[in-house]
Amino acid sequence: MNKMMEAINKGFIKGYLAYKKAFSNRKGSQTVEYVFLVAGVIAIAALLKSVATDDLAEALRKKIEEFVKNS
């Protein structure tokens, strides 16, 4: 169990150092910001998908069909 905790701690430390290095380097900071933005959008999309019920999906489908017919 101690070896596992030690490995986890080393992983966190490596991750923190990579994070710190990316943000201290101007060239890498834009890439990191973009990655966080994309991850946030994916998380929001996943949340919306999990919340959406069949009734909501059907209502959205009807609204889209109505919009297309009226266009």
N, C-alpha and C positions, 0 to 999 in steps of 0.2 A: 504494500500500500504506500509506503514511503517513497519507493522508486517512482510510482505513478504520480504522486504529488510533485515530486522533484521534476519529472518530465513536463508536467503541466506548467509549473512555475517557469521552467526554462523556455517553454513555448510562449508564455505571456511576455517574458522579458525580451525575447527575440522580436515578437510582434511590436512591442512598445518601441524598441530601438529602431525598427524599420519605419514605424509611423513617425517617430521623432526626426529621423534622417530625411524622410520625404518632405516633411513640412519645413525643415530648416533649409532645404534646397529649393530655390525658387522654381527651377525647371520642373521638378517633380510635384510641386504643390498643386499645380493646375490639374495634373492627371489624377491626383488623389481626390481633389474636389469633384472632378467629373465622375469618378468611380462612386463616391458617396451619393452624388445626385442620382445616378442611374440606379444604385441600390435602393435609394429612397422611393423612386418611382416604381420600381418593381415591388417593393414592400406594400406600397399603397394599392397597386393593382391587385396584388394577391389578397389583401384585406377586403377590397371591394368585391372581388370574385367570391370570397368565402361568405360574405354577408348577403350577396345577391341570392334571392330565392327564385324559384321558377315563376312565381307571380310577377315579381319585379322584371325578370327577363322578358316575360310575355308582354308586359305593359310597355317596356322600352321598344320591343319589336313592333308593336302596334303603332307607337308614336313615330317611329322611323318610317314605317310603311305609309302612314298618313302624310308625313312631311314630303316623302318622295312623290306621292300621288298629287299633292297640291302644288308641287314645284313646276 
